[in-house]
Amino acid sequence: MKLKVFSADGSSSSEKDFSDFPEYEGTKGVNALRQVVLAIQANQRQGNASTKTRAEVRGTGKKPFRQKGTGGARQGTRRGPQHYKGGVAFGPKPRDYSQKINRKMKTLAFGRALFDRASSGDVSLIEKWEVSEAKTKQFNQLLGTMGVEGKLLIVDDQFADKELLAARNIERVTITEASQINAWDLVRYDNVIISERGFSTILSRIVGGSN
């Protein structure tokens, strides 16, 4: 797989071939990627929505009016779901949405996501992330020199404080470390830019996790 590699200042780039880059034929890993993305999204749900049933809502238990002779439907309580401020029928209750995904499926989905994005030209490398000062303007200038657009995922093996401070206020940029990135991160950004050191960590995760 050939990837574009930018210089540290973003002023020049070249294509470099990575022979150890994972490649997937046909639809291998596609279903795993879908399942892992859904599981990650499900695990982010709080599951704390809650409503009160007619037994839990506060109110009188007195019969609102007599059983017969009113010309309307008979009613036994004002706490029923048909009444204003009554209980909720079949409403949500707190629940756990989390899903468990095994390690090999996570690795397969991660590798497939990386392969698909790289094949589409949405993954680039940079020699290293480096700015002289912790200034947002400098990091913006670096991205402008590289000519990358859209929402960006910036990845490194480990960020220095200067780079973290310089990039944190850029709305379209998200920073993460190579050890923390997952399949959902790879598919939800317009472009992914990874340092060479971070890319080595990512490849070792894929190779080590598939064994």
KACOR-V238209 format. One line per field, one symbol per residue. ss: DSSP state (H for helix, E for strand, - for the rest). A space follows every 50 residues. Layout:
BEGIN
ss: ???
END
This chain:
BEGIN
ss: -EEEEE------EEEEE------------HHHHHHHHHHHHHH------- -------------------------------------------------- --HHHHHHHHHHHHHHHHH---EEEE---------HHHHHHHHHHH---- -EEEEE----HHHHHHH-----EEEEE-----HHHHH---EEEEEHHHHH HHHHHHHHH--
END
